[in-house]
Amino acid sequence: MALLSLDSITKLFTRGDEEIRAIDGLSLEVEAGEFIAITGASGSGKSTLLYILGLLDVPSAGRYLLDGSPTESLSDDRRAELRNRFMGFVFQGFHLLPRASALRNVTMPLVYSGGYGERVPEPEQRARAEAALSTVGLADRMLHLPNELSGGQRQRVAIARALVNRPKLLFADEPTGNLDSRSGKEILALFEQLNAAGVTVIMVTHDPSIAQRARRRLVLGDGKLLEDIRAA
C-alpha cells in the first residue's frame, strides 16, 4: 500500500470572475522511504501540491489517501493532529522565534503536542530537542539566538524543529532558496542522510540541479503531472 495516494486531485481558486486550476486532475502514489523533488515553472502548482499532501490545504475534487485512509472529510483538528504526529515541514523562510534559543525553537512542537494526545514531559522535550539539534550538526549552538546563527544554521534549526516529533514524512518548500550554494548543498546532504535513515522526503524546488539530488522527480505544468522521472 502506498504511503500517499492521490486520485484525480483538482484544486480550484477564483480570482475575480476567473477560475484557476492550480492542480488539474493529478494522480500520484508515493511509497514510504522515497526522496522526491517536485519541480516546474512558477505557477505550475508545486507548492499547492505540497500543501495538499501535507494536509495544509484541501483539494476541490478527487481523493487523497494517507497511509490508506481517506482525508477529505477530516476535521481541522484531526488534520492538525496528523500533521503534528506524522509530518515535519521546512520552508524557505525559517520562521524561528527571534527571542528564543535554538533549543527553545526546536522544543516548541513538543510543547503544543499535548493538545493532540499525551503530553511529552519537559525533561523528554529537552532531550529530544537536543538530539534533533545534534542530528543537524548544531550541538554546539543550542543556546544561540537566531540572529547569532548563519542562514544555513538557521535552516538547520528549522529542520531540527521539523524532526523533533519524529515524523514519517518531511515536506520542504524551496528549503535552499534563501541560502548560499555551500549552505544549500549542506542542507541537501542532510536531507539525504535523513532519507537514508527512513524518513520520506518530498521537496519543492525550481532549481534543476537541486532536483537531480532526489531519487524521483515530478515535473508539473499547469497543475498537471508532465513527467515522473526515477533515478536509475
N, C-alpha and C positions, 0 to 999 in steps of 0.2 A: 504494500500500500504506500502511495506517495505521501510524503510529509505535507506538501501543499499541492492542491489540485484546483485549477481554475477551469471552468467550463463555460465558454461563450460569454465572458465578462464584458460588460459595457459600462462606461461611466460618462454621464452627460452633465455638461454645465451650460448655463444660459448666460448670454451676455447681451442684454437688451432683448431684441427680437431674434437674436441668433442662437442656435443650438450647436454646441461644440461637443464632439465625441472625443473626449480625451483618451478613452480606451474603447476600442470598437470590435466587439465580438472575439476577444482574445481567449485562447485556451492554452493551458500550460500545466506541466507537472514538475515538481521539484522533489528529489529524493533527499533523505537525511544524509548529511555529510558532504553535500555539494558546495562548491565555491563558484558563484555565478556573478557575472558582471552584466548589468542592463545598460545598453548603450543606444545612441540615436541622436538625431539633431535636436536642437532646442524646440520644445513644444511637441515632441514625439510621444509623450505620455510616460516617460521613465519614472519620474517621481510619483505620479499618480498611481502607477502600478505598484511601486514600493509601498506607498501608504495603504493601499488596499490589502496587500499581502501582510503588512504589519498591523492590521486592524485599526489603523488611524483614520481610515475612510471606508465608506461602504459603496459597493457597486450599485449602479442604477438597475442593472439586469444581469442575469447569469447566476452561476453557482460557484461558491468558494468553499472548499472543504479544507479544514485544518486538522491534520492527523486523522482524517476520516470523518470528522464531524462537521456538519454544515454551520456556517457562520452568519447567514443572512438575518436570522431572527434574534441574534444575541442582543441583550440589553447593553447599554453603555457601561454599566458596572461590570458585567461579565467580560466585555471586551477589555476593560482596564485590568481586570484580574488576570486574563490570559496574557496580556502584554507584560504585566509585572512578573508573572511566574515563568514565562517561557521565552521571552523576547528581550533583546537589547537593541538600542538604537544609537547610532553615531551620525551626527550631521556635520555639514560644512562649517557652521558656526558652533563653537564649543559649548555654549550655553552653561557655563560654570558660574556658580555664585561667587562674585568678586571678593567678598569679605570672608569667605570660608576657605580653609586649607584644602589641599588636595585630598587629604584623608576625609575631611568632613564632606566634601563634594561627592566622593565615592560612596560614603555611608548613606547618603540621603535616600536612595531607593529602598534600603532596608528599613529605614525609619518609617516610611509610609507603607511598607508591605503589610503591616499589621491590619490594615483595613481590608485585606483580601485573604485572611486566614490567620494562622498562628503567628504572633509577633516574634520577630527574631530578637533574642536577648541582647542587651547592649554589649556585653563582652564578645559575643559572637559577631555582632555587627562590626566591631573594630577589627577583629581577627580576619574576617572575610574581606573587609576593605583593604587591610594591609596586604593580604595575599593577592588581591587583584592588582594593586599598585606594584607589587613585586613582579607579577606576571608581565606587566608592560614596561618593566625596567626602571621604575621610579621609587624603589625602596629608600633612596636617599633624598627624596623630595617630598615626602609625605606631609610635612608641616608647612610647606611653602604655599603662599597665596598665588592665585592665577597670574597676577602681574609680575610675579617673581620667576615665572617659567617662560620658556620659549614657546613659539607656536606649536612645534612638534610635541613638546612636553604637555602642553595643554590638551592637545588632541589625545595623547596617551591617557591623561586623566579621564577624559570623556569616554574612552574605550574601557578603562577600568570600571568606571561607573556603569557602563552597559553590561559588563561581565559579572558584577558583584552578586546578582541574583542567579548566577549560573544558568544562563539561557541556553536553549537548544538552538535558537536562531539569532543571528546577529545581522541587523539591517544597517546599511551605511549609505547615506545620500551625499555624494560628492565629498567623501571624507578627506581628500587631499587638496581640495580646492583652494584653501587658504594657506597652504604650506609651500615652502620652497622644495625643489626637486629632491634634495637629500632627505628632508624630513618625510616627504611623500613616500619615498622608497622604503624608509624605515617602517612607516605605518603599514604599507602593503606587506612587508615581510612579517610584521606582527599578525596581520590577518591570515597569512599563510600558516603561521605557527598555530594559531587558534583553530583553523580549519583542520590541520593535521591532528589536533587533539580531539576532534569530533564535533566542533561547532559548525553548523551550516551557516555559510556567509553569503549574503545577497547584497551586492553593491551597485549603486548607480554611479556612472561616470560618463563624461563626454569625451574623455581622453582615450584614444585607441591604444596607446602604449600601456596605459594602466589596465585597460580591459583585457589585454592579452595576458596579464598575470593570472587571470581567473582560468579555471578549468572548463568553464562553459560560458559562452557569450550569447546574450539575447539582444538582437538588433531590432529596435522599434522604429516605426514610421507612421505618422498619422494615427496613432493608437493601435496599430496592428503589429503583430509579430512577423517581421520580414525574414529574419534568419535566426536559426538556433544552431550555434556552432560549438561543437565539443572538441576539446583538445585531443590530439591523437594519443 
